[in-house]
């Protein structure tokens, strides 16, 4: 066999093998989107990553007024929630904010095969009703963010100086357009004070349309990043 032909054949086979495991193709299996909501005293931010339309990972960051806050990281396998880690602060029996951490692994039938609950340095058992609540909250993150994504909404964070909104990723928009009625003190703040703002909205060429304001704070507030509590 001609050596040149053999070399070309081997090179072609090698390139074909590389293209079949192209990282770009693998990345296209994943879709990431965001969301959030305000319900009572709780303000929630959501991040979702789907693999071939099925839940793969999700995270949330939730502030519950004066009662504390938490951030969670969830992982699914074959459509079933398999692991979660949550960290935050909550009030104890003396009404003091104390740190806590929850780590749970589930088998494919939803049974908790590993569980750990630490609060203020103590290890406590997790009651069955709590396990069910964690599972429902994980599903709620998926359901809410999926619906919002279908409506064309996303979580946006950034800084408004009265003239320009600069997102946490560095994009700038000249206008903020609100599709909800805001209290007068919020309008006054937006008109006169540099602020951090987080909301559900849509991006256009030179403006952002705000569907729901989630958080408004001093411009010293840092952008809230997606929690990463589970191994990647």
C-alpha positions in Angstrom: 0.0 0.0 0.0 1.2 3.5 -0.8 2.7 5.0 2.3 1.2 8.5 1.5 -2.2 6.9 1.1 -1.8 5.0 4.4 -0.8 8.2 6.3 -3.7 10.2 4.8 -6.1 7.4 5.8 -4.8 7.3 9.4 -5.0 11.1 9.6 -8.6 11.1 8.4 -9.6 8.5 10.9 -7.9 10.4 13.7 -9.7 13.7 12.7 -13.0 11.9 12.5 -12.5 10.5 16.0 -11.8 14.0 17.3 -14.8 15.5 15.6 -17.1 12.8 17.1 -16.0 13.9 20.6 -16.0 17.6 19.9 -16.3 19.5 23.1 -18.7 22.0 21.4 -21.1 19.1 20.7 -20.9 18.0 24.3 -21.5 21.6 25.5 -24.6 21.8 23.3 -26.2 19.1 25.4 -26.5 21.6 28.3 -28.8 24.6 28.6 -28.5 27.1 31.5 -31.1 29.6 32.5 -32.1 31.7 35.5 -35.1 33.0 37.4 -36.4 34.2 40.7 -39.4 35.3 42.7 -40.7 37.2 45.7 -43.1 35.3 47.9 -44.0 36.9 51.3 -40.8 37.6 53.1 -38.7 35.3 50.9 -36.8 36.6 47.9 -35.3 33.8 45.7 -32.8 33.6 42.9 -32.6 30.5 40.7 -30.0 29.0 38.4 -30.8 25.9 36.4 -28.7 23.7 34.1 -30.5 21.1 32.0 -28.9 18.2 30.1 -30.9 17.2 27.0 -34.0 19.0 28.5 -33.8 17.0 31.8 -32.7 18.6 35.1 -28.9 18.2 35.7 -28.0 20.8 38.4 -29.7 23.7 40.0 -28.9 26.3 42.7 -30.8 28.9 44.7 -30.1 31.8 46.9 -32.9 32.8 49.3 -33.2 35.7 51.7 -36.1 35.3 54.2 -36.4 38.8 55.7 -35.1 38.9 59.3 -35.3 35.2 59.6 -32.1 34.4 57.8 -30.9 33.2 54.4 -29.6 30.1 52.6 -28.0 29.0 49.4 -28.4 25.5 47.9 -26.9 23.3 45.3 -28.9 20.4 43.8 -27.9 17.5 41.5 -30.2 15.2 39.5 -29.5 11.9 37.7 -31.8 10.3 35.2 -34.5 12.7 36.2 -34.3 12.0 39.9 -32.9 14.3 42.6 -29.9 12.6 44.0 -28.0 15.1 46.1 -28.3 18.5 47.8 -26.2 20.7 50.0 -27.6 23.8 51.7 -25.8 26.4 53.8 -27.1 29.5 55.5 -28.2 31.1 58.8 -31.5 30.7 60.6 -32.8 31.7 64.0 -32.5 29.3 66.9 -34.7 28.9 70.0 -33.2 32.0 71.5 -34.0 34.0 68.3 -30.3 34.3 67.4 -29.1 33.9 63.8 -26.8 30.8 63.8 -25.1 29.0 60.9 -26.4 25.6 59.6 -25.6 23.1 56.9 -27.6 20.3 55.3 -26.2 17.5 53.1 -28.4 14.8 51.7 -27.9 12.0 49.1 -30.9 10.1 47.7 -31.1 6.9 45.8 -33.0 6.5 42.5 -36.2 5.8 44.4 -36.0 9.0 46.4 -34.9 7.4 49.7 -32.3 9.4 51.7 -29.3 7.1 52.0 -27.0 9.8 53.5 -28.1 12.8 55.6 -26.3 15.3 57.8 -27.7 18.4 59.5 -25.4 20.7 61.4 -26.7 23.8 63.2 -24.5 26.0 65.3 -21.9 23.2 65.7 -24.5 20.5 66.7 -25.5 17.5 64.6 -29.2 16.8 64.6 -31.4 14.3 62.8 -33.5 15.3 59.8 -37.1 14.4 60.1 -39.0 12.8 57.2 -41.2 15.9 56.8 -38.0 17.9 56.4 -36.7 15.6 53.7 -39.9 15.9 51.8 -39.7 19.7 52.1 -36.2 19.8 50.6 -37.3 17.6 47.7 -40.3 19.8 47.1 -38.2 23.0 47.2 -35.8 21.5 44.7 -38.7 20.7 42.3 -40.1 24.2 42.9 -36.8 25.7 41.7 -37.0 23.7 38.5 -40.7 24.4 37.9 -40.5 28.2 38.5 -37.4 28.8 36.5 -38.6 26.6 33.6 -41.8 28.6 33.4 -40.1 31.9 33.6 -37.6 30.9 30.9 -40.5 29.8 28.7 -42.0 33.3 29.2 -38.7 34.9 28.0 -37.7 36.1 31.5 -34.3 35.9 33.1 -32.7 36.9 36.4 -30.7 40.2 35.9 -28.5 41.9 38.4 -26.6 45.2 38.2 -26.2 48.8 39.1 -28.5 51.7 38.2 -27.1 55.3 38.5 -30.3 57.1 37.4 -29.2 57.1 33.7 -27.6 53.7 32.9 -28.1 50.2 34.1 -24.8 48.2 34.1 -25.3 44.4 34.5 -23.0 42.3 36.6 -21.6 40.9 33.4 -20.7 44.4 32.1 -23.4 45.1 29.6 -25.0 48.6 29.7 -28.6 49.7 29.0 -29.8 53.3 28.8 -33.3 52.6 30.1 -35.2 50.6 32.7 -38.8 50.0 31.9 -41.0 48.7 34.7 -44.1 46.6 34.0 -45.2 46.6 37.6 -46.5 49.4 39.9 -43.7 50.4 42.3 -44.1 52.0 45.7 -43.3 55.7 45.7 -40.2 55.3 47.9 -38.7 52.8 45.4 -39.3 55.3 42.5 -37.7 58.1 44.5 -34.7 55.9 45.3 -34.2 54.9 41.7 -34.4 58.5 40.7 -31.9 59.9 43.2 -29.6 57.2 44.6 -27.1 54.8 42.9 -28.5 51.3 43.6 -27.9 47.6 43.2 -31.0 46.0 41.6 -32.0 42.5 40.9 -35.1 41.6 38.9 -36.9 39.3 36.4 -36.9 40.9 33.0 -36.1 40.9 29.3 -33.2 42.5 27.5 -33.6 44.6 24.4 -31.2 46.6 22.3 -30.9 49.6 24.6 -33.3 48.9 27.4 -34.3 46.4 30.0 -37.9 45.6 30.6 -38.5 44.7 34.3 -41.3 42.3 35.0 -40.7 41.9 38.8 -38.3 43.7 41.0 -36.6 41.2 43.4 -34.1 43.2 45.3 -33.1 46.9 45.7 -30.1 47.8 47.8 -27.1 50.1 48.3 -24.7 50.1 45.4 -22.1 48.6 47.8 -24.1 45.3 47.5 -22.1 42.7 45.6 -23.6 40.8 42.7 -24.9 37.4 43.9 -23.2 34.5 42.1 -24.5 31.0 41.6 -23.8 28.8 44.6 -21.3 25.9 44.0 -21.5 23.6 47.0 -21.3 20.3 45.2 -18.3 18.9 43.4 -18.4 19.9 39.7 
